[in-house]
């Protein structure tokens, strides 16, 4: 999980023995690579003889977690769906690794503590296309946006990641289109043209969806583009 790797690498780097190929922060990280987040090389993980493997319920597959546990390797699985839950989860995890709350975590709590006081807007937040997939209910990214005065029009959907047809999305009543660059890399030339009536904001997926050191600056970065 890239954000967990970054959290550990910036706080207690001496305990980190491996990471996935997608763990790109901090730059220049030199540890054993074990493949992708969805299909890691479990034999390489086992060969590293870790005391603990970190995983996430959305990013990593249940069968891989179960296979590692069956091998006798403890796996710590995170699943935060709000900012508060993410910060608490990170503090607990780092404490388990022997670290006091780092400066970046304290800065993140401080940065996100003031409430939003401006004019609220409603937004459509796609995370994929072909087919279109949008943020639904109970998501970490949706909670961050709500704290910035941006209310997800699909926040009450039964699914966390609905797949409505394009016609429904266009009629959803949003007054803003928020397009992250991950997991799908939306750009000015790929995404906005499907919603010609909506103003749009291109945002960094790292600041919208990662929970780790990036949270210390994510509010300022997101506010600048929203």
SULZI-V291365 format. One record per residue. N is the residue number from 0. RES is the residue in one small letter. SS is DSSP state (A for helix, B for strand, O for the rest). OMEGA is omega in degrees with one decimal (NA if undefined). D_FIRST is the distance of its C-alpha to the first C-alpha in Angstrom with 1 decimal. Layout:
((N/RES/SS/OMEGA/D_FIRST) (N/RES/SS/OMEGA/D_FIRST))
This chain:
((0/x/O/-171.9/0.0) (1/x/A/-176.6/3.8) (2/x/A/176.6/5.7) (3/x/A/176.1/5.5) (4/x/A/179.8/6.2) (5/x/A/-179.6/8.8) (6/x/A/-180.0/10.1) (7/x/A/-176.7/10.9) (8/x/A/-178.9/12.1) (9/x/A/-175.4/14.4) (10/x/A/178.4/15.7) (11/x/O/-173.1/16.1) (12/x/A/-176.9/15.4) (13/x/A/-178.9/17.7) (14/x/A/-175.3/15.6) (15/x/O/-178.5/12.7) (16/x/O/-178.5/13.7) (17/x/B/-179.9/11.0) (18/x/B/176.9/7.9) (19/x/O/178.0/7.2) (20/x/O/-178.2/9.7) (21/x/O/-179.6/7.8) (22/x/O/-170.5/6.8) (23/x/O/177.5/10.2) (24/x/O/-4.6/10.7) (25/x/O/-178.9/13.0) (26/x/O/178.3/15.3) (27/x/O/-178.9/16.7) (28/x/O/-174.6/14.0) (29/x/O/177.3/15.8) (30/x/O/175.9/14.1) (31/x/B/177.0/14.2) (32/x/B/-171.9/12.2) (33/x/O/178.5/11.5) (34/x/B/-176.0/11.4) (35/x/O/179.7/9.3) (36/x/O/-178.1/6.6) (37/x/O/-177.8/9.8) (38/x/O/179.3/12.1) (39/x/B/174.9/11.0) (40/x/O/-174.0/14.2) (41/x/A/177.1/14.6) (42/x/A/177.2/17.7) (43/x/A/177.0/16.1) (44/x/A/-179.2/13.7) (45/x/A/-178.0/17.0) (46/x/A/178.5/18.9) (47/x/O/-178.7/16.9) (48/x/O/-179.0/18.2) (49/x/O/171.9/15.5) (50/x/O/-176.6/16.7) (51/x/O/172.3/13.5) (52/x/B/178.3/10.1) (53/x/B/-178.2/7.3) (54/x/B/178.5/6.1) (55/x/B/-173.4/6.6) (56/x/O/179.1/9.9) (57/x/O/-172.5/9.7) (58/x/O/-175.4/6.7) (59/x/O/-174.4/7.6) (60/x/O/179.2/11.3) (61/x/A/-176.6/13.7) (62/x/A/177.2/15.7) (63/x/A/176.6/13.2) (64/x/A/-178.8/12.6) (65/x/A/179.5/16.4) (66/x/A/179.1/17.2) (67/x/A/178.0/15.5) (68/x/A/177.7/17.3) (69/x/A/177.5/20.4) (70/x/O/179.6/20.2) (71/x/O/-179.7/20.4) (72/x/O/177.2/16.9) (73/x/O/178.0/15.8) (74/x/B/178.1/12.4) (75/x/B/-176.1/11.4) (76/x/B/177.7/10.2) (77/x/B/179.0/9.8) (78/x/O/-179.5/11.4) (79/x/O/179.1/13.0) (80/x/O/173.5/15.3) (81/x/O/177.3/17.3) (82/x/A/-178.8/17.1) (83/x/A/179.5/19.0) (84/x/A/-179.9/16.7) (85/x/A/-179.3/13.7) (86/x/A/177.5/15.8) (87/x/A/179.2/17.2) (88/x/A/179.7/13.9) (89/x/A/-179.8/12.8) (90/x/A/178.8/16.4) (91/x/A/-179.4/16.5) (92/x/A/-178.2/13.5) (93/x/A/175.6/14.8) (94/x/A/178.2/18.3) (95/x/A/178.1/17.3) (96/x/O/174.6/16.4) (97/x/O/-176.5/19.8) (98/x/O/170.5/19.2) (99/x/O/178.4/21.2) (100/x/O/-177.1/19.9) (101/x/O/-178.8/19.3) (102/x/A/-177.8/21.2) (103/x/A/179.4/18.4) (104/x/A/176.8/17.7) (105/x/A/178.0/21.5) (106/x/A/178.7/21.8) (107/x/A/178.0/19.3) (108/x/A/-178.9/21.4) (109/x/A/-177.3/24.5) (110/x/A/-175.5/23.5) (111/x/A/-175.7/22.8) (112/x/A/-179.9/25.7) (113/x/O/178.7/28.6) (114/x/O/176.2/29.1) (115/x/O/-177.1/29.6) (116/x/O/-176.8/33.4) (117/x/O/178.8/33.9) (118/x/O/-177.9/34.7) (119/x/O/177.4/32.1) (120/x/B/175.8/31.2) (121/x/B/-173.5/29.9) (122/x/B/168.9/27.3) (123/x/B/-175.1/25.9) (124/x/O/175.4/22.2) (125/x/B/174.0/21.4) (126/x/B/178.3/17.9) (127/x/B/170.9/19.4) (128/x/O/-174.9/22.8) (129/x/O/3.7/24.9) (130/x/O/175.8/24.6) (131/x/O/174.4/24.1) (132/x/B/-177.1/21.3) (133/x/B/172.7/21.3) (134/x/O/176.2/19.7) (135/x/O/-176.1/21.6) (136/x/O/166.0/21.9) (137/x/O/179.4/19.8) (138/x/O/178.3/16.8) (139/x/A/-179.5/15.0) (140/x/A/177.4/16.0) (141/x/A/178.2/19.4) (142/x/A/177.1/19.9) (143/x/A/-178.8/19.2) (144/x/A/178.9/21.7) (145/x/A/178.1/24.2) (146/x/A/178.1/24.2) (147/x/O/177.0/25.2) (148/x/O/-179.3/28.0) (149/x/B/-175.5/26.5) (150/x/B/-179.7/26.9) (151/x/B/-178.8/25.2) (152/x/O/177.6/28.0) (153/x/O/-177.2/26.1) (154/x/O/179.8/24.9) (155/x/O/178.8/27.3) (156/x/O/178.0/26.4) (157/x/O/-177.6/26.1) (158/x/O/176.4/22.8) (159/x/O/179.7/19.6) (160/x/O/-178.1/19.4) (161/x/O/177.4/23.1) (162/x/O/-178.7/24.6) (163/x/O/174.0/27.9) (164/x/O/-175.9/30.4) (165/x/A/-179.6/30.8) (166/x/A/178.2/34.2) (167/x/A/179.2/32.8) (168/x/A/-179.3/30.2) (169/x/A/-178.1/33.0) (170/x/O/-173.0/35.1) (171/x/O/176.8/32.5) (172/x/O/178.8/34.1) (173/x/O/172.7/31.4) (174/x/O/178.1/32.8) (175/x/B/175.3/29.6) (176/x/B/179.3/27.0) (177/x/B/-174.5/23.6) (178/x/B/176.5/21.7) (179/x/B/178.8/18.1) (180/x/O/171.2/17.1) (181/x/O/6.3/13.9) (182/x/O/172.3/13.2) (183/x/O/-177.6/16.9) (184/x/O/174.5/18.4) (185/x/O/177.6/21.4) (186/x/B/177.3/24.1) (187/x/O/-179.5/27.7) (188/x/O/-176.4/28.9) (189/x/B/178.8/26.5) (190/x/B/-175.9/26.4) (191/x/A/-176.3/29.0) (192/x/A/178.0/32.0) (193/x/A/-179.2/31.2) (194/x/A/-170.7/32.0) (195/x/O/-177.4/34.9) (196/x/O/-173.6/36.2) (197/x/O/166.9/33.0) (198/x/O/-175.6/32.1) (199/x/B/175.0/28.5) (200/x/B/173.9/25.9) (201/x/B/-175.6/23.2) (202/x/B/176.4/20.2) (203/x/O/176.1/17.0) (204/x/A/178.7/14.0) (205/x/A/-179.5/12.2) (206/x/A/-178.0/14.9) (207/x/A/-171.1/15.1) (208/x/A/-179.5/11.7) (209/x/O/171.2/9.4) (210/x/O/-175.6/10.1) (211/x/O/-178.4/10.6) (212/x/O/-179.8/13.4) (213/x/O/-179.2/13.9) (214/x/A/180.0/15.5) (215/x/A/-178.8/18.4) (216/x/A/-173.0/19.6) (217/x/A/-178.5/18.1) (218/x/A/-179.4/21.3) (219/x/A/-178.9/23.6) (220/x/A/-179.2/21.8) (221/x/A/179.3/21.7) (222/x/A/-177.7/25.3) (223/x/A/-178.6/26.5) (224/x/A/179.8/25.8) (225/x/O/NA/26.4))
